[in-house]
């Protein structure tokens, strides 16, 4: 499965993956998912929001155990973020079949659409729509860098955008959702464990900073006469690093748009996107407030107008303790070592976090020896991936086969 999926959407120059939502690469990934479902005799369906489902048992019976992740990527992303969870879900089902497991509850494997938000700027679109955290009206307003709207992209890919929206009936049939994911950090590498359990997802958000100045000639305009928004932006980038370090948080300006974007022109507009995350809400608020305060001081100093818009936000997610503890008990019993499985927090958002207010959710992490993610260098060793499959199979057996 890994070998079949690996070439899809891989750039020959960067060796990273470009699997943005509703593109050709995304369609190929979806075809792969459907083929995996049909090969195993699972009932395949696509829901109203474009999320894919592969069912073992009656999808309408209720109290289903669901696993899976996503197949899309950030620009030039790695091979493991998302796909490891989907591939491992099918592999765990194969493992349970080999064990002769008898299911007492329906089981589903899912591929949530547009988790990374690489195309339309909002993460976890498929799960947000399903959970009612993104309205149809707001989804219709989403546009990519070329001005293509989300419904236009869905329609071009052969899906009906008129049906998108909250899907409480589907969620009501799910008793537990467990997402396996490569760790996006080095906690497991430092502890020497192949697999861990998620405790919580840090609160995080994205803010757009629009610095508006005055376009002018780069060669003839005196420095004292300039209203250059790039200066204010650059100082704000440094302020973000400084404030994050002081608070023990993270803050990153990872995307920028410049107008008119000429090498010999002073910009009229510099638009930068801030991503910031922290272990708790108060810390995150402190960091973002301090960054905005610094940005406004820099803008005033250079005669720049500044608008700050919060484009997305996800509060802290505490995974349900009962389900999290049950995973720990199951894995401890299966290892036979009496050793607790490490429990760790993460600064990365996931579909499991979006769904956590609607249904019981939990996550398993697989060791990442370098901690690198959202990069072609993202990696997990085969032995650790197989340990993840076995752990997921143990969990699914404990939840769905009793």
C-alpha positions as CSV (number, residue, x, y, z in Angstrom):
1,X,0.0,0.0,0.0
2,X,2.8,2.4,0.9
3,X,4.6,1.8,-2.4
4,X,1.4,2.3,-4.4
5,X,0.6,5.6,-2.7
6,X,4.1,7.0,-2.6
7,X,4.4,8.4,-6.1
8,X,1.1,10.2,-6.1
9,X,1.6,14.0,-6.1
10,X,5.3,13.8,-5.5
11,X,7.3,16.7,-7.1
12,X,10.3,15.4,-9.0
13,X,12.5,18.3,-8.0
14,X,11.7,18.9,-4.4
15,X,10.7,15.3,-3.7
16,X,7.9,16.8,-1.5
17,X,4.2,16.1,-1.9
18,X,1.7,18.5,-3.5
19,X,-1.7,16.9,-2.8
20,X,-3.9,20.0,-2.4
21,X,-7.6,19.5,-2.0
22,X,-9.7,18.8,-5.2
23,X,-6.7,18.6,-7.5
24,X,-5.6,15.8,-9.8
25,X,-3.2,14.4,-7.1
26,X,-6.0,14.5,-4.6
27,X,-8.3,12.6,-7.0
28,X,-5.6,9.9,-7.4
29,X,-5.4,9.5,-3.7
30,X,-9.1,9.2,-3.4
31,X,-9.1,6.6,-6.1
32,X,-6.5,4.7,-4.2
33,X,-8.6,4.8,-1.0
34,X,-11.7,3.5,-2.9
35,X,-9.7,0.7,-4.4
36,X,-8.3,-0.3,-1.0
37,X,-11.9,-0.4,0.4
38,X,-13.3,-2.4,-2.5
39,X,-10.4,-4.9,-2.5
40,X,-11.3,-5.8,1.1
41,X,-15.0,-6.0,0.4
42,X,-15.8,-3.0,2.5
43,X,-18.8,-0.8,1.9
44,X,-17.5,2.4,0.3
45,X,-19.2,5.8,0.4
46,X,-18.4,9.5,0.1
47,X,-20.3,11.8,2.5
48,X,-21.9,15.2,1.7
49,X,-18.6,17.0,2.5
50,X,-16.4,14.8,0.3
51,X,-15.0,12.7,3.1
52,X,-14.4,9.1,2.2
53,X,-15.6,6.1,4.3
54,X,-14.9,2.4,4.1
55,X,-17.3,0.3,6.3
56,X,-17.0,-3.2,7.8
57,X,-20.5,-4.0,9.1
58,X,-23.7,-1.9,9.0
59,X,-22.9,1.8,8.7
60,X,-26.3,2.6,10.2
61,X,-26.1,0.3,13.3
62,X,-24.6,2.9,15.6
63,X,-21.8,2.9,18.2
64,X,-19.2,2.5,15.4
65,X,-15.5,2.5,15.9
66,X,-13.8,4.7,13.3
67,X,-10.2,5.2,12.4
68,X,-8.3,7.0,9.7
69,X,-6.7,10.4,8.9
70,X,-6.2,12.4,5.7
71,X,-4.3,12.0,2.4
72,X,-3.8,15.7,1.3
73,X,-0.5,17.6,2.1
74,X,1.0,20.9,2.6
75,X,3.0,22.3,-0.3
76,X,6.1,20.1,-0.6
77,X,5.0,18.1,2.5
78,X,6.3,14.8,3.7
79,X,5.0,11.3,3.0
80,X,3.9,10.4,6.5
81,X,1.7,13.3,7.7
82,X,-1.8,11.9,7.2
83,X,-1.2,9.0,4.8
84,X,0.5,7.0,7.6
85,X,-2.8,7.0,9.5
86,X,-4.8,5.9,6.5
87,X,-2.4,3.2,5.4
88,X,-2.1,2.0,9.0
89,X,-5.8,1.7,9.3
90,X,-6.1,-0.6,6.4
91,X,-3.1,-2.6,7.6
92,X,-4.6,-2.8,11.1
93,X,-7.8,-4.2,9.6
94,X,-5.7,-6.8,7.7
95,X,-3.9,-7.7,11.0
96,X,-7.2,-8.2,12.8
97,X,-8.5,-10.4,9.9
98,X,-5.3,-12.5,10.2
99,X,-6.0,-12.8,14.0
100,X,-9.5,-14.0,13.2
101,X,-11.1,-11.2,15.2
102,X,-14.8,-11.1,15.5
103,X,-16.3,-7.6,15.4
104,X,-19.2,-6.8,17.6
105,X,-19.5,-3.2,16.4
106,X,-19.3,-1.6,13.0
107,X,-15.8,-0.4,12.0
108,X,-15.0,2.3,9.5
109,X,-11.8,3.8,7.9
110,X,-12.0,7.4,6.8
111,X,-10.1,9.9,4.7
112,X,-11.1,13.4,5.7
113,X,-10.8,15.9,2.9
114,X,-8.7,19.1,2.9
115,X,-7.2,18.6,6.4
116,X,-4.1,20.7,5.7
117,X,-5.9,23.7,4.3
118,X,-3.1,24.2,1.8
119,X,-5.4,25.4,-1.0
120,X,-8.1,27.5,0.7
121,X,-6.2,28.6,3.8
122,X,-8.4,26.9,6.4
123,X,-7.4,23.6,7.9
124,X,-9.6,20.5,8.5
125,X,-12.4,21.7,6.1
126,X,-13.9,18.2,5.7
127,X,-14.2,17.5,9.5
128,X,-15.1,21.1,10.3
129,X,-18.1,20.9,7.9
130,X,-19.1,17.6,9.3
131,X,-19.0,18.8,12.9
132,X,-20.8,22.0,12.0
133,X,-17.8,24.2,12.8
134,X,-17.8,25.6,9.3
135,X,-21.1,26.7,7.8
136,X,-22.0,26.2,4.2
137,X,-22.1,29.9,3.7
138,X,-18.6,30.4,5.1
139,X,-17.3,27.4,3.1
140,X,-18.7,29.0,-0.1
141,X,-16.6,32.1,0.5
142,X,-13.3,30.2,0.6
143,X,-11.1,30.8,-2.4
144,X,-7.6,29.7,-3.5
145,X,-4.8,31.9,-4.7
146,X,-6.3,31.8,-8.2
147,X,-9.7,32.9,-7.1
148,X,-11.3,29.5,-7.5
149,X,-14.0,29.0,-4.8
150,X,-14.3,25.8,-2.8
151,X,-17.6,24.8,-4.4
152,X,-16.2,25.5,-7.9
153,X,-13.2,23.2,-7.1
154,X,-15.5,20.5,-5.7
155,X,-17.7,20.6,-8.8
156,X,-14.7,20.5,-11.1
157,X,-13.6,17.4,-9.3
158,X,-17.0,15.7,-9.8
159,X,-18.6,16.4,-6.4
160,X,-21.8,18.2,-5.6
161,X,-21.1,21.2,-3.4
162,X,-24.8,21.9,-2.8
163,X,-24.9,19.2,-0.1
164,X,-22.1,20.4,2.1
165,X,-22.7,21.1,5.7
166,X,-23.2,19.7,9.2
167,X,-23.8,16.0,9.4
168,X,-25.0,15.2,12.9
169,X,-26.7,12.0,11.9
170,X,-23.4,10.5,10.8
171,X,-21.6,11.6,13.9
172,X,-24.4,10.2,16.1
173,X,-23.6,6.8,14.7
174,X,-19.9,6.9,15.9
175,X,-19.0,5.7,19.3
176,X,-15.2,6.4,19.1
177,X,-12.7,7.9,16.6
178,X,-9.0,6.9,16.9
179,X,-6.6,8.7,14.6
180,X,-3.0,7.4,14.2
181,X,-0.5,10.0,13.1
182,X,3.3,10.4,12.8
183,X,4.5,12.5,15.7
184,X,5.4,16.0,14.6
185,X,8.1,16.4,17.2
186,X,10.7,14.4,19.0
187,X,9.1,13.5,22.4
188,X,8.9,9.7,21.5
189,X,12.5,9.7,20.2
190,X,13.7,11.2,23.4
191,X,11.7,8.8,25.5
192,X,12.7,5.8,23.5
193,X,9.2,4.7,22.6
194,X,7.8,3.7,19.2
195,X,4.2,4.6,20.0
196,X,2.5,7.2,22.2
197,X,-1.0,8.4,23.1
198,X,-2.1,12.0,22.7
199,X,-3.2,14.0,25.7
200,X,-4.2,17.3,24.1
201,X,-3.8,19.6,21.2
202,X,-2.5,23.1,21.9
203,X,-4.8,26.0,21.1
204,X,-3.7,27.5,17.8
205,X,-4.7,30.0,15.1
206,X,-3.8,31.9,12.0
207,X,-3.8,35.7,11.8
208,X,-3.3,37.8,8.6
209,X,-1.3,41.0,9.0
210,X,-1.9,43.6,6.2
211,X,0.8,46.3,6.1
212,X,-0.2,49.0,3.6
213,X,2.3,51.6,2.5
214,X,3.0,53.5,-0.7
215,X,4.5,52.1,-3.9
216,X,7.4,54.0,-5.3
217,X,10.6,53.8,-7.2
218,X,13.3,51.8,-5.4
219,X,16.1,53.8,-7.0
220,X,14.9,57.4,-6.8
221,X,12.9,57.6,-3.6
222,X,14.9,58.9,-0.6
223,X,14.9,56.6,2.4
224,X,13.3,59.3,4.6
225,X,10.5,59.8,2.1
226,X,9.5,56.1,1.9
227,X,6.4,54.4,3.4
228,X,7.8,50.9,3.0
229,X,5.6,48.2,4.6
230,X,8.3,45.6,4.2
231,X,10.2,47.3,7.1
232,X,7.3,47.0,9.5
233,X,6.7,43.4,8.4
234,X,10.3,42.4,8.9
235,X,10.4,43.9,12.3
236,X,7.1,42.1,13.2
237,X,8.7,38.7,12.1
238,X,11.5,39.3,14.6
239,X,9.0,40.4,17.3
240,X,7.1,37.1,16.8
241,X,10.2,35.1,17.4
242,X,11.1,37.1,20.5
243,X,7.6,37.0,22.1
244,X,7.2,33.3,21.4
245,X,10.6,32.6,23.1
246,X,9.7,34.7,26.1
247,X,6.4,32.8,26.6
248,X,7.5,29.3,25.8
249,X,5.2,29.2,22.8
250,X,5.7,29.1,19.0
251,X,5.0,31.7,16.4
252,X,5.8,31.7,12.7
253,X,5.2,34.0,9.7
254,X,5.4,31.3,7.0
255,X,3.5,32.9,4.2
256,X,3.8,36.3,2.6
257,X,2.3,38.2,-0.4
258,X,3.7,41.4,-1.7
259,X,2.3,44.0,-4.1
260,X,3.3,45.0,-6.7
261,X,6.1,42.5,-6.1
262,X,8.7,44.1,-8.3
263,X,12.4,43.9,-7.6
264,X,12.8,47.7,-8.3
265,X,9.6,48.8,-6.6
266,X,8.9,49.8,-3.0
267,X,5.9,47.6,-2.0
268,X,2.4,49.1,-1.5
269,X,1.2,46.1,0.5
270,X,2.9,43.3,2.4
271,X,0.5,40.7,3.7
272,X,1.9,38.1,6.1
273,X,0.2,35.2,7.8
274,X,1.1,34.4,11.4
275,X,0.7,30.9,12.8
276,X,0.9,30.8,16.6
277,X,0.4,28.0,19.2
278,X,0.9,27.5,22.9
279,X,0.2,25.0,25.6
280,X,-2.7,27.0,27.0
281,X,-5.1,29.8,26.0
282,X,-3.7,32.5,28.2
283,X,-0.2,32.1,26.9
284,X,-1.4,32.1,23.3
285,X,-3.4,35.3,23.9
286,X,-0.4,36.9,25.5
287,X,1.9,36.1,22.6
288,X,-0.5,37.2,19.8
289,X,-1.4,40.4,21.6
290,X,2.3,41.3,22.1
291,X,3.0,40.6,18.4
292,X,0.1,42.8,17.3
293,X,1.2,45.5,19.7
294,X,4.7,45.5,18.3
295,X,3.5,45.4,14.7
296,X,1.3,48.5,15.3
297,X,4.2,50.4,16.9
298,X,6.5,49.6,13.9
299,X,3.7,50.5,11.5
300,X,3.1,53.9,13.2
301,X,6.8,54.6,13.1
302,X,7.0,54.1,9.3
303,X,3.7,55.7,8.4
304,X,2.1,52.3,7.6
305,X,-1.5,51.3,7.9
306,X,-2.1,47.9,9.5
307,X,-5.1,45.6,9.6
308,X,-5.0,42.3,11.6
309,X,-7.6,39.6,10.8
310,X,-7.9,36.3,12.6
311,X,-8.6,33.8,9.9
312,X,-9.0,30.7,11.9
313,X,-8.7,29.5,15.5
314,X,-8.9,26.2,17.4
315,X,-9.1,26.2,21.2
316,X,-7.3,23.7,23.3
317,X,-8.5,20.1,22.8
318,X,-8.3,17.8,25.7
319,X,-9.0,14.3,24.4
320,X,-11.6,12.4,26.3
321,X,-9.9,11.1,29.4
322,X,-11.9,7.9,29.6
323,X,-11.1,6.9,26.0
324,X,-7.5,8.0,26.4
325,X,-7.1,5.9,29.5
326,X,-8.8,2.9,27.8
327,X,-6.3,3.1,25.0
328,X,-3.5,3.1,27.6
329,X,-5.0,0.0,29.4
330,X,-5.4,-1.9,26.1
331,X,-1.9,-1.2,25.0
332,X,-0.4,-2.0,28.4
333,X,-2.1,-5.3,28.4
334,X,-1.0,-6.2,24.9
335,X,2.6,-5.3,25.5
336,X,2.7,-7.6,28.5
337,X,5.4,-5.4,30.1
338,X,3.2,-3.6,32.5
339,X,4.7,-0.4,31.3
340,X,2.7,2.7,30.7
341,X,2.5,4.0,27.2
342,X,3.8,7.6,27.1
343,X,1.1,10.4,26.9
344,X,2.1,13.6,25.2
345,X,0.6,16.8,24.0
346,X,1.1,18.3,20.5
347,X,1.1,21.7,18.8
348,X,-0.3,20.3,15.6
349,X,-4.0,20.4,14.7
350,X,-5.9,17.2,13.6
351,X,-9.3,16.1,12.5
352,X,-9.6,14.2,15.8
353,X,-9.3,17.5,17.5
354,X,-12.1,19.1,15.4
355,X,-14.4,16.1,16.1
356,X,-13.6,16.0,19.8
357,X,-16.6,18.2,20.9
358,X,-19.0,15.9,18.9
359,X,-17.8,12.4,19.6
360,X,-15.2,10.7,21.8
361,X,-11.8,10.9,20.1
362,X,-8.2,9.8,20.7
363,X,-4.9,9.7,18.9
364,X,-1.9,7.5,18.6
365,X,1.5,8.9,17.6
366,X,4.3,7.0,15.9
367,X,7.9,8.0,16.6
368,X,9.6,10.5,14.3
369,X,13.3,10.2,14.9
370,X,14.1,13.7,13.7
371,X,11.0,15.5,14.6
372,X,10.9,17.0,11.1
373,X,7.4,17.4,9.6
374,X,5.7,19.3,6.7
375,X,8.9,18.7,4.8
376,X,10.2,16.1,2.3
377,X,12.6,15.0,5.1
378,X,9.7,13.8,7.3
379,X,10.4,10.2,8.3
380,X,9.4,7.2,10.4
381,X,11.3,3.9,10.5
382,X,9.5,0.9,9.1
383,X,9.8,-1.0,12.4
384,X,8.1,1.9,14.2
385,X,5.4,2.1,11.5
386,X,4.7,-1.6,12.0
387,X,4.6,-1.1,15.8
388,X,2.0,1.6,15.1
389,X,-0.1,-0.8,13.0
390,X,0.0,-3.4,15.8
391,X,-0.9,-0.8,18.4
392,X,-3.8,0.4,16.3
393,X,-5.0,-3.1,15.7
394,X,-4.8,-3.8,19.4
395,X,-6.9,-0.7,20.1
396,X,-9.5,-1.5,17.5
397,X,-9.8,-5.0,18.7
398,X,-10.3,-3.7,22.3
399,X,-12.9,-1.2,21.2
400,X,-14.8,-3.1,18.5
401,X,-14.4,-6.8,19.1
402,X,-15.5,-7.3,22.7
